[in-house]
Amino acid sequence: MQVKVKITGLDCPNCARSLQSEINKLDGIQNAQIDFVKSSLIFDAENKTDALNRIIKLTKQLEPDAKIDAGGNAKPSAKKQFIIDLVLLLVGISIGVFIFFCPLNVWVYWSLYIFACLLLGYKTYIKAVRLLFKGVINENLLITISVVGASIISEHMEGLMVIALYSIGKLFESLAVNKSRKSIESLVRMQPEYANLIVRGKEQKVVPAEVKVGSKIVVNAGEKVPIDGEIISGQSLVDNQSLTGESVPVLARVGDKILSGGIVLDGTLIIKTTAHYKDSAISKIMNLVENANENKSKTETFISRLTRWYTLGVVVLAVLVWGIVWAVTKDLSDAFYRGLIFLVVSCPCAFAISVPLSYFSGLGNASKNGVLIKGSNYLDACSNLKLVAFDKTGTLTSGNFEVKKVDAAKGYTKKDVLYLAALGEQHSLHPLAKAIVAANKKRLQDVENIKEFAGKGVQFKFENDSYFVGRQSANLKSTVVELTKNSEIIGTIELADSIKPSAKLTIDALTKLGVKSALLSGDNLESVNSVAQKLNISDVHANLLPDDKYNYLKSTKNNKTCVGYVGDGINDAPSLAMADVGFSMGINGAPASIEASDVVIVDDNPQKIVTAIKISRYTRKIVWENIILSAIIKITFLTLGALGITGMLAAVFADMGVTLLAVLNSLRALKYNPNKHKKEQK
């Protein structure tokens, strides 16, 4: 069985990876995954209680500050732990200053010196020793060796400075990580705690998960909308900023759809629910965020693999530096000192924290802007997109179809055709089906053997006759649905759709970013060309079945082109899965398309695709800035230290300084505004 628990007190991704590796070595525990940014641990085990006890015991040994809560409700004690660490740091530094500037007895001096070193870095030393016995070598060992080595060669001041500056750097690193975590934790607070359900004419507070589809709920001013629905009474301004990133409230009136997570500002709404709580917008968002970091980008995965072997390699190189310098200078103390400098400078903290933090900040920024990206690998892939292929209906067009014309065969009326077509379409989520059902004025009956064929239509039985409503002819003009009875066409229904106001802006913005656009549709060529011309899309493909769209994307990928696909229907699921990045619509998107996609556009606005690409490119730019900056500074000081030009203090400043710079730079991805230069936002 899969077990998920909350783990807090980890402020270092390397520590999380080391702990994860050791947990996976325990008998009876498989697939352990620690999500550092969401403070969660997931693992498979047959005996949950026994497995948890052993994990808790191991965690206490390796990470004394880490806490595991089986209920998943542990509140992080980051503030309390920060204060404790800060006090110990200040006391340790004060003792260090005191012993270096006051004449003391040698035994008093050594006692206070050792005490100061322990106050400043006892956690580091304990982790280093415990992990070493388990065959794990990481930055904790590098710092421990440096402090002990500096003490042995009587460089006491530098020994204390190494551990003091390292501890200061870890404190700032912890602050930066916790600040970034809050961007995702804020989404948790979006979840409504209750719903005002109308039961026999009276309001009753209930858990949102208990509300059934079709129920009536009341949302008062200041309350969050708990479940997706349709407004049947009242009107109000609704703040959807946490869902869509739009700062301007929207006016919601009778007949409008409303998403869970929005806040009603100045009125009272009575809403008829149209989804279960688990299928509502806020629940979908939380599920996507919950799994967002499980898929790592290629760059992040590379850094994770690198840091596992990096430390061992550094120790070996430090020994070589020590040996070479000793052989050349014949000065053992100087050779040892230069080897210690090498260890300090090469600490991998800057790489280990900045890359995942950059991607996490990018994911958090995207979610604030109404773009839910399911993993940092998909965020990374957005920056490589060269072509975005769009389904037409519901993505570039509004999907709000209306019946334009009905033709009936001899012996049937237009009302008959609409009624029979609506019988088959009454349970379908397709926009054309909804329009046909809305146009029918007769009460619908239940039908038998109903079966939906993705991209084609619906087959059903009614009064012993077999009917099919959908598209079987490839040469139909405009958006036309056929109705057949026992394989004979008895009527056609023509529908019209409108282009979304944001569609043209989206295509123009993609062009400016160097991304080409294509239009793939199952509709006839005349209708598709009409939309394409208005949007200035030259790559047009019509009369496509789901397999045709899938094959188009497959062949495009084979040409080494990174391709995205935007869709909202069941028939789009294969294409969304095939594309390098699949974008689905969060409001009108079918559950299958949302499940198959990599990115969910919360408010169905195609401009958010541009937002995703901009955030992705900015995040990748920051990742490579951090990697290049860290590498240049470290290589420079490694060389200077090995040559004896710089000392231990410069090495420590180089290491922790570049780490802090990289962390601060990573947080820029969280603050980046992708809409800053958009005229329509002014």
DAVENTA-V306056 format. One record per residue. N is the residue number from 1. D_FIRST is the distance of its C-alpha to the first C-alpha in whole Angstrom. Layout:
N | D_FIRST
N | D_FIRST
This chain:
1 | 0
2 | 4
3 | 6
4 | 10
5 | 13
6 | 17
7 | 19
8 | 23
9 | 26
10 | 25
11 | 28
12 | 28
13 | 26
14 | 27
15 | 26
16 | 22
17 | 22
18 | 23
19 | 21
20 | 18
21 | 20
22 | 20
23 | 16
24 | 15
25 | 18
26 | 16
27 | 15
28 | 11
29 | 10
30 | 10
31 | 11
32 | 12
33 | 14
34 | 17
35 | 19
36 | 22
37 | 24
38 | 21
39 | 20
40 | 17
41 | 14
42 | 11
43 | 8
44 | 5
45 | 6
46 | 6
47 | 8
48 | 8
49 | 12
50 | 13
51 | 11
52 | 13
53 | 16
54 | 16
55 | 16
56 | 18
57 | 21
58 | 21
59 | 21
60 | 24
61 | 26
62 | 25
63 | 25
64 | 27
65 | 27
66 | 24
67 | 22
68 | 18
69 | 18
70 | 14
71 | 16
72 | 16
73 | 20
74 | 22
75 | 25
76 | 26
77 | 29
78 | 31
79 | 34
80 | 34
81 | 33
82 | 36
83 | 38
84 | 38
85 | 38
86 | 41
87 | 43
88 | 42
89 | 43
90 | 46
91 | 47
92 | 46
93 | 48
94 | 51
95 | 51
96 | 52
97 | 54
98 | 56
99 | 56
100 | 58
101 | 60
102 | 61
103 | 63
104 | 61
105 | 61
106 | 60
107 | 57
108 | 57
109 | 56
110 | 53
111 | 52
112 | 51
113 | 51
114 | 48
115 | 47
116 | 47
117 | 45
118 | 42
119 | 42
120 | 42
121 | 39
122 | 37
123 | 34
124 | 35
125 | 36
126 | 33
127 | 31
128 | 33
129 | 33
130 | 30
131 | 29
132 | 32
133 | 31
134 | 27
135 | 29
136 | 29
137 | 32
138 | 32
139 | 34
140 | 34
141 | 36
142 | 39
143 | 40
144 | 40
145 | 42
146 | 44
147 | 45
148 | 45
149 | 47
150 | 50
151 | 50
152 | 51
153 | 54
154 | 55
155 | 54
156 | 53
157 | 53
158 | 51
159 | 48
160 | 48
161 | 48
162 | 45
163 | 43
164 | 44
165 | 44
166 | 40
167 | 39
168 | 41
169 | 39
170 | 36
171 | 37
172 | 38
173 | 35
174 | 33
175 | 35
176 | 35
177 | 31
178 | 31
179 | 33
180 | 31
181 | 28
182 | 30
183 | 31
184 | 27
185 | 27
186 | 30
187 | 28
188 | 25
189 | 29
190 | 29
191 | 27
192 | 29
193 | 28
194 | 30
195 | 32
196 | 35
197 | 35
198 | 38
199 | 38
200 | 42
201 | 44
202 | 42
203 | 40
204 | 36
205 | 34
206 | 30
207 | 27
208 | 27
209 | 24
210 | 26
211 | 29
212 | 29
213 | 31
214 | 35
215 | 35
216 | 37
217 | 37
218 | 39
219 | 39
220 | 41
221 | 43
222 | 41
223 | 37
224 | 35
225 | 34
226 | 31
227 | 30
228 | 32
229 | 35
230 | 39
231 | 41
232 | 44
233 | 46
234 | 47
235 | 47
236 | 46
237 | 45
238 | 41
239 | 40
240 | 37
241 | 38
242 | 34
243 | 33
244 | 36
245 | 38
246 | 41
247 | 43
248 | 45
249 | 44
250 | 44
251 | 46
252 | 44
253 | 46
254 | 46
255 | 44
256 | 42
257 | 39
258 | 37
259 | 34
260 | 31
261 | 32
262 | 35
263 | 38
264 | 41
265 | 44
266 | 47
267 | 46
268 | 44
269 | 42
270 | 41
271 | 39
272 | 37
273 | 34
274 | 33
275 | 29
276 | 26
277 | 25
278 | 22
279 | 24
280 | 27
281 | 28
282 | 27
283 | 23
284 | 23
285 | 25
286 | 22
287 | 19
288 | 21
289 | 22
290 | 19
291 | 18
292 | 22
293 | 21
294 | 19
295 | 21
296 | 24
297 | 28
298 | 29
299 | 32
300 | 29
301 | 27
302 | 30
303 | 31
304 | 27
305 | 28
306 | 32
307 | 31
308 | 29
309 | 32
310 | 35
311 | 35
312 | 36
313 | 38
314 | 40
315 | 40
316 | 42
317 | 44
318 | 45
319 | 46
320 | 48
321 | 50
322 | 51
323 | 52
324 | 54
325 | 56
326 | 57
327 | 58
328 | 60
329 | 61
330 | 61
331 | 60
332 | 57
333 | 56
334 | 56
335 | 54
336 | 52
337 | 52
338 | 52
339 | 48
340 | 47
341 | 48
342 | 46
343 | 43
344 | 43
345 | 44
346 | 41
347 | 38
348 | 36
349 | 35
350 | 37
351 | 35
352 | 31
353 | 31
354 | 34
355 | 32
356 | 29
357 | 31
358 | 33
359 | 30
360 | 28
361 | 32
362 | 32
363 | 29
364 | 30
365 | 34
366 | 33
367 | 31
368 | 34
369 | 36
370 | 34
371 | 32
372 | 28
373 | 27
374 | 24
375 | 24
376 | 27
377 | 27
378 | 28
379 | 30
380 | 32
381 | 33
382 | 34
383 | 37
384 | 38
385 | 38
386 | 42
387 | 41
388 | 40
389 | 40
390 | 40
391 | 39
392 | 42
393 | 41
394 | 39
395 | 39
396 | 43
397 | 44
398 | 43
399 | 42
400 | 44
401 | 46
402 | 49
403 | 51
404 | 54
405 | 56
406 | 55
407 | 57
408 | 57
409 | 59
410 | 62
411 | 61
412 | 58
413 | 58
414 | 56
415 | 55
416 | 54
417 | 52
418 | 50
419 | 49
420 | 48
421 | 46
422 | 44
423 | 43
424 | 41
425 | 40
426 | 39
427 | 35
428 | 35
429 | 34
430 | 37
431 | 40
432 | 42
433 | 41
434 | 41
435 | 45
436 | 46
437 | 44
438 | 46
439 | 49
440 | 49
441 | 51
442 | 50
443 | 48
444 | 45
445 | 44
446 | 41
447 | 41
448 | 39
449 | 37
450 | 37
451 | 35
452 | 35
453 | 35
454 | 34
455 | 38
456 | 40
457 | 40
458 | 39
459 | 40
460 | 41
461 | 43
462 | 45
463 | 48
464 | 48
465 | 48
466 | 46
467 | 46
468 | 44
469 | 44
470 | 44
471 | 45
472 | 46
473 | 50
474 | 49
475 | 53
476 | 52
477 | 54
478 | 52
479 | 49
480 | 50
481 | 48
482 | 49
483 | 49
484 | 49
485 | 50
486 | 50
487 | 50
488 | 53
489 | 53
490 | 54
491 | 54
492 | 53
493 | 51
494 | 52
495 | 50
496 | 50
497 | 48
498 | 49
499 | 48
500 | 46
501 | 48
502 | 46
503 | 46
504 | 49
505 | 48
506 | 45
507 | 46
508 | 49
509 | 47
510 | 45
511 | 48
512 | 49
513 | 46
514 | 47
515 | 44
516 | 46
517 | 45
518 | 44
519 | 44
520 | 42
521 | 43
522 | 43
523 | 46
524 | 49
525 | 51
526 | 54
527 | 51
528 | 49
529 | 52
530 | 53
531 | 50
532 | 50
533 | 54
534 | 53
535 | 51
536 | 52
537 | 50
538 | 51
539 | 49
540 | 48
541 | 46
542 | 47
543 | 46
544 | 43
545 | 40
546 | 36
547 | 37
548 | 40
549 | 38
550 | 35
551 | 38
552 | 40
553 | 37
554 | 36
555 | 40
556 | 40
557 | 38
558 | 39
559 | 42
560 | 40
561 | 40
562 | 37
563 | 37
564 | 35
565 | 35
566 | 35
567 | 34
568 | 33
569 | 33
570 | 31
571 | 33
572 | 33
573 | 29
574 | 30
575 | 32
576 | 30
577 | 28
578 | 30
579 | 32
580 | 32
581 | 31
582 | 30
583 | 32
584 | 31
585 | 33
586 | 31
587 | 33
588 | 34
589 | 31
590 | 30
591 | 26
592 | 26
593 | 28
594 | 26
595 | 23
596 | 25
597 | 27
598 | 26
599 | 29
600 | 29
601 | 33
602 | 32
603 | 36
604 | 36
605 | 39
606 | 39
607 | 41
608 | 38
609 | 37
610 | 40
611 | 39
612 | 36
613 | 38
614 | 40
615 | 37
616 | 36
617 | 39
618 | 40
619 | 36
620 | 37
621 | 40
622 | 39
623 | 37
624 | 39
625 | 42
626 | 40
627 | 39
628 | 43
629 | 44
630 | 42
631 | 43
632 | 47
633 | 47
634 | 45
635 | 47
636 | 50
637 | 49
638 | 48
639 | 51
640 | 54
641 | 52
642 | 52
643 | 56
644 | 56
645 | 57
646 | 55
647 | 54
648 | 50
649 | 51
650 | 51
651 | 48
652 | 46
653 | 47
654 | 46
655 | 43
656 | 42
657 | 44
658 | 43
659 | 39
660 | 40
661 | 42
662 | 39
663 | 37
664 | 40
665 | 40
666 | 37
667 | 37
668 | 40
669 | 37
670 | 36
671 | 39
672 | 41
673 | 42
674 | 42
675 | 44
676 | 47
677 | 49
678 | 49
679 | 52
680 | 50
681 | 48
682 | 52
